[in-house]
Amino acid sequence: MRLILEDGLTTQLNPAGIGQYTLRLYQALQSHAVESIGAEEALDVRLYRHPYLGRKYHRVLRRLLYLTWLNLVAPTQHAAAGIDVVHFTNFYIPFWRKSWRRAGYVATIHDLVPWTVPQTLPEKAVRFHKWTVKWAIQCADQIITPTETVKKEILEWLPGVRREKVVACCYTYRHHNQIEPDGSANRDSKQNRYFLFVGTLERRKNVVTLVRAFSMLLKGSGRRDLLLWLIGKQGFGFDEIKAAIREEALGDCVRIGGYVEQSQIGLVYNSALALIMPSLYEGFGIPVLEGMWHGTPVIASDIPVFREIAGDAALFYGLPLDRNGLASSMERVLLDADLCTELTTRGRAHAARFSSNRVATEHLAAYEHLLKDAGQRRFALPV
């Protein structure tokens, strides 16, 4: 089977979120391709990085150039190369397709933010994302979602979509060759003095509630030796986060950092008191599993997708905007060593279920189903 992952420039320009999903899926599929030698037909998976679209272009021009290539050049290239499946991991899909050698189109819809929490996006972004998602769902032969929660939302918010067209395939939270974490790390060390947030610093992630809850924790305990570390790029609503930090007079108690290299992220997780995920809405939530795998207790808002991917391995504090509940949960982690040990044990065991092999197997099953329907069965799934 010849497969192309088309990522919409995310692996080149945005190493977080969709970019990480694409890279890790590519690595998982490559690993399967090596292990499947001798199968019915070898798996040939490719990831095109678009080297001609560097950072020298303005983002608007870069997007226009990419969409021009995607619509005018890509279909011909796919047809000439005999590609069986094109997986659009960022749901940008061409407006037309070559009829004489038509590859199957798969699109990943990561979430339905424009429908569920439109107030967390600029108005223009809501319109653009709604249009692109609707087009992807209409044009693609198969839709992949990261969770059953998003699959259910698509069927509810977009009536007319065939249930069998939408398949839930999980993400993985680590690179295929990433080193196993050191389970002997001492989580009671006095160096573990910060709470951690990982993700885009935007309104949807509900970071303002986290800042307010952290301030309540400091005032209630009378302590000033604790830190809140916010790791991620700035997004829509970042000014609101900065304003909350000023209003709470937190000063040096809050540290804001950008992207952390994968070689360092394990140390950042392992040295944290807890990972806090207060999101208003998510499609998956890679940091939840990433934190668990590194033995970090996870405190999360009680939303459906976190219940699905975290199970009983996270501490749910209540509805996303409940700053009192969040502050109380942070205090519990701070004072209850037994609770932290339990969350660490459960978290590592739970995160292990989201392996690279599982990701490859579930996605390959989706491609297999698509090709089987088209009468083009090309490869054998692992036993």
C-alpha positions in Angstrom: 0.0 0.0 0.0 1.3 3.5 -0.9 0.3 6.1 1.7 1.0 9.8 1.9 0.5 11.8 5.1 -0.3 15.4 4.0 0.0 17.6 7.1 -0.8 21.1 5.9 2.7 22.4 7.0 2.1 21.6 10.6 5.2 19.4 11.2 7.4 22.1 9.6 5.9 25.2 11.2 4.1 24.1 14.3 5.8 21.3 16.3 2.9 21.0 18.8 -0.6 19.7 18.4 -1.4 18.5 14.9 2.3 18.6 14.0 3.1 16.1 16.8 0.2 13.9 15.9 1.4 13.7 12.3 5.0 13.0 13.2 4.1 10.3 15.7 1.7 8.7 13.4 4.3 8.7 10.7 6.9 7.1 13.0 4.3 4.5 14.1 3.5 3.6 10.6 7.1 3.5 9.5 7.8 1.1 12.4 5.0 -1.2 11.2 6.3 -1.0 7.6 9.6 -2.4 8.8 8.0 -5.1 10.9 5.6 -6.2 8.1 8.3 -7.3 5.6 7.0 -10.5 4.0 3.4 -9.5 4.4 0.9 -9.5 1.5 2.4 -6.2 0.3 4.8 -3.9 2.1 3.5 -0.6 3.4 5.1 2.5 1.8 4.4 5.6 3.9 5.6 9.0 3.1 5.5 12.4 4.8 6.1 15.4 2.4 7.7 18.3 4.3 7.2 21.1 1.7 10.8 22.4 1.9 10.0 25.3 -0.5 7.7 26.9 2.0 10.1 28.1 4.7 9.5 30.6 7.4 10.7 33.5 5.1 7.1 33.8 3.8 4.4 35.6 5.7 1.9 33.1 7.1 -1.0 34.3 4.8 1.2 34.1 1.7 2.5 30.7 2.9 -1.0 29.4 3.3 -2.0 30.6 -0.2 1.0 29.1 -1.8 0.4 25.8 0.0 -3.3 25.7 -1.0 -2.3 26.5 -4.6 0.1 23.5 -4.6 -2.5 21.3 -2.9 -5.2 22.0 -5.5 -3.2 22.4 -8.8 -0.2 20.1 -8.3 -0.8 17.5 -5.6 -3.6 15.5 -7.3 -1.5 15.0 -10.4 1.6 14.0 -8.3 -0.5 11.5 -6.3 -2.0 10.0 -9.5 1.4 9.7 -11.2 3.0 8.0 -8.1 0.2 5.5 -7.9 -0.8 6.6 -4.3 -3.5 4.4 -2.8 -4.4 6.6 0.2 -3.8 10.3 1.0 -4.3 11.1 4.7 -4.9 14.8 5.3 -3.9 15.1 9.0 -4.8 18.8 9.1 -8.1 18.4 7.1 -7.2 20.7 4.2 -8.4 18.8 1.1 -8.1 19.6 -2.6 -11.2 20.9 -4.4 -10.8 18.4 -7.2 -9.3 14.9 -7.8 -7.8 13.1 -10.8 -10.4 10.6 -12.0 -8.0 8.4 -13.9 -6.1 7.2 -10.9 -8.1 8.2 -7.8 -6.5 7.8 -4.4 -8.6 7.3 -1.4 -8.9 10.5 0.7 -8.8 10.3 4.5 -9.1 13.4 6.7 -8.6 13.7 10.5 -11.1 16.0 12.2 -9.4 16.7 15.6 -12.2 18.6 17.2 -15.3 20.7 16.7 -14.2 23.9 18.4 -16.1 26.3 16.1 -19.4 24.5 17.0 -18.9 23.7 20.7 -16.9 26.7 22.0 -17.0 29.3 19.2 -16.3 32.1 21.8 -12.7 30.8 22.1 -11.8 31.7 18.5 -11.8 34.9 16.5 -14.9 35.4 14.5 -13.1 35.0 11.2 -11.5 31.8 12.4 -14.9 30.3 13.3 -16.2 30.9 9.8 -13.0 29.6 8.1 -12.7 26.4 10.3 -16.4 25.6 9.9 -16.1 25.8 6.1 -12.9 23.7 5.9 -14.2 21.0 8.3 -17.5 20.8 6.4 -15.6 20.5 3.1 -13.3 17.8 4.4 -16.2 15.8 5.7 -18.0 16.1 2.4 -15.0 15.4 0.2 -13.1 12.7 2.1 -13.9 9.1 1.7 -13.3 8.5 5.4 -13.1 10.6 8.5 -10.8 9.8 11.4 -11.3 11.3 14.9 -9.0 11.0 17.9 -11.8 10.0 20.3 -15.3 8.6 20.4 -16.3 11.9 21.9 -15.4 13.8 18.7 -17.0 11.1 16.6 -20.3 11.5 18.5 -20.1 15.3 18.2 -19.7 15.1 14.4 -22.7 12.9 14.1 -24.7 15.3 16.4 -23.6 18.6 15.0 -23.4 17.7 11.3 -26.5 15.7 10.5 -26.4 13.6 7.3 -22.9 12.2 7.9 -22.9 8.5 7.6 -21.9 6.8 10.9 -19.8 4.2 9.1 -17.8 7.0 7.4 -16.4 8.2 10.8 -13.8 6.1 12.7 -12.2 6.9 16.0 -8.4 6.2 16.1 -6.4 7.1 19.2 -3.3 9.3 19.2 0.0 8.4 20.8 1.8 10.8 23.2 5.4 10.0 22.5 7.9 9.4 19.8 8.4 5.8 18.9 12.1 5.7 20.1 11.6 7.9 23.1 13.4 6.6 26.2 11.3 5.1 29.0 11.0 7.5 32.0 12.9 6.8 35.2 10.4 5.3 37.6 12.8 5.7 40.5 12.5 9.5 40.5 11.7 11.0 43.9 8.5 12.9 43.5 8.7 14.1 47.2 11.9 16.1 46.5 11.9 19.8 47.6 12.8 20.6 44.0 9.2 19.7 42.9 7.8 23.2 43.7 5.8 24.0 40.6 2.5 23.2 39.0 2.6 22.8 35.2 0.4 23.6 32.3 1.3 22.4 28.7 -0.6 23.7 25.7 -1.4 26.7 23.7 -1.9 29.7 25.9 -5.3 30.5 24.6 -8.9 31.1 25.8 -10.0 27.5 25.1 -7.4 26.1 27.4 -9.0 28.1 30.3 -5.7 29.2 31.7 -7.2 32.3 33.4 -9.1 30.0 35.7 -5.9 28.2 36.5 -4.2 31.5 37.3 -7.0 32.5 39.6 -7.0 29.1 41.3 -3.3 29.2 41.8 -3.6 32.7 43.4 -6.3 31.3 45.8 -3.9 28.4 46.7 -1.1 30.8 47.6 -3.3 33.1 49.6 -5.0 30.3 51.5 -1.7 28.5 52.4 0.3 31.7 52.9 3.1 30.2 50.8 5.1 32.0 48.2 7.6 29.3 47.4 5.4 27.7 44.8 5.5 28.4 41.0 3.0 28.0 38.2 4.8 27.2 34.9 2.9 27.8 31.7 4.5 26.1 28.7 3.2 26.8 25.2 2.9 29.3 22.4 0.7 32.4 22.7 -2.8 32.1 21.2 -6.1 33.8 21.1 -6.9 35.3 24.5 -3.3 35.4 25.7 -3.8 39.1 26.8 -6.5 37.8 29.2 -4.0 35.5 30.8 -1.4 38.3 31.3 -4.1 40.5 32.7 -5.1 37.9 35.3 -1.5 37.4 36.4 -1.3 41.2 36.9 -4.6 41.4 38.7 -3.6 38.6 41.1 -0.2 40.3 41.7 1.5 36.9 41.1 4.7 38.5 39.7 7.6 36.0 39.8 5.3 33.2 40.9 4.2 32.5 37.3 6.7 31.5 34.7 5.7 31.6 31.0 7.8 29.6 28.6 7.6 28.7 24.9 8.1 25.3 23.1 10.2 22.8 25.0 12.3 20.3 23.0 11.3 16.7 23.3 14.7 15.8 24.8 13.8 18.1 27.7 10.1 17.7 28.2 10.5 14.6 30.3 12.5 16.4 33.0 9.9 19.2 33.0 7.1 16.8 33.6 8.9 14.7 36.2 9.9 17.7 38.3 6.4 19.1 38.5 4.0 18.7 41.4 1.2 18.1 39.0 0.1 18.8 35.4 -3.0 21.0 35.3 -5.4 20.7 32.3 -8.4 23.0 32.9 -9.6 23.1 29.3 -13.1 24.2 28.3 -13.0 21.7 25.4 -10.6 19.3 23.8 -10.5 16.8 21.0 -7.9 14.6 22.7 -5.3 16.1 25.0 -1.8 14.7 24.4 -0.3 16.4 27.5 -2.6 14.4 29.8 -1.1 11.1 28.7 2.4 12.6 28.3 2.3 13.7 31.9 1.0 10.3 33.1 3.7 8.5 31.3 6.3 10.5 33.0 4.7 9.8 36.4 3.2 13.3 36.9 -0.1 13.5 38.8 -2.8 15.0 36.4 -5.5 17.4 37.5 -8.1 17.9 34.8 -11.5 19.6 34.2 -14.4 17.2 34.1 -15.2 17.3 30.4 -16.2 14.2 28.3 -13.0 13.8 26.3 -10.8 13.8 29.5 -13.0 11.2 31.0 -12.6 9.1 27.9 -8.8 9.3 27.6 -7.8 9.6 31.3 -10.3 7.1 32.8 -9.7 6.8 36.6 -6.0 7.9 36.4 -6.6 11.7 36.7 -8.0 13.8 39.5 -11.1 15.6 38.1 -11.8 18.9 39.9 -15.3 19.7 38.4 -16.6 22.0 35.7 -13.8 23.9 33.9 -14.6 27.3 35.4 -14.8 26.0 39.0 -11.7 27.8 40.4 -12.5 26.8 43.9 -12.6 23.1 43.0 -9.3 23.5 41.1 -7.6 25.2 44.0 -8.8 22.5 46.4 -7.5 19.8 44.0 -4.1 21.5 43.8 -4.0 21.7 47.6 -4.8 18.0 47.8 -1.9 17.1 45.6 0.4 19.4 47.6 -0.5 17.8 50.9 -1.4 14.2 50.2 1.6 12.1 49.3 -0.5 8.9 49.1 -2.8 10.5 46.6 0.2 11.5 44.4 1.6 8.0 44.5 -1.7 6.5 43.5 -2.1 8.9 40.6 1.4 8.2 39.5 0.9 4.5 39.5 -2.5 4.6 37.8 -1.3 7.2 35.3 1.7 5.2 34.1 -0.3 2.0 33.7 -3.1 3.9 31.8 -0.8 5.8 29.5 0.9 2.5 28.4 -2.4 1.6 26.7 -1.8 4.4 24.1 1.2 2.8 22.4 2.6 3.5 19.0 1.7 0.0 17.9 -2.0 0.6 18.8 -2.0 3.9 16.9 -0.5 2.2 13.8 -2.9 -0.8 14.0 -6.0 1.4 14.4 -5.1 3.7 11.5 -4.1 0.8 9.3 -7.5 -0.8 10.0 -9.2 2.4 8.8 -7.1 2.5 5.6 -7.8 -1.2 5.1 -11.5 -0.7 5.4 -11.4 2.1 2.9 -9.5 0.1 0.3 -11.6 -3.0 0.9 -14.7 -1.0 0.1 -13.0 0.1 -3.1 -12.0 -3.4 -4.0 -8.3 -2.6 -3.6 -7.2 -4.7 -0.6 -3.4 -4.0 -0.7 -1.8 -5.1 2.6 -2.1 -7.3 5.6 -2.7 -6.0 9.1 -0.5 -7.3 11.9 -1.8 -10.3 13.9 
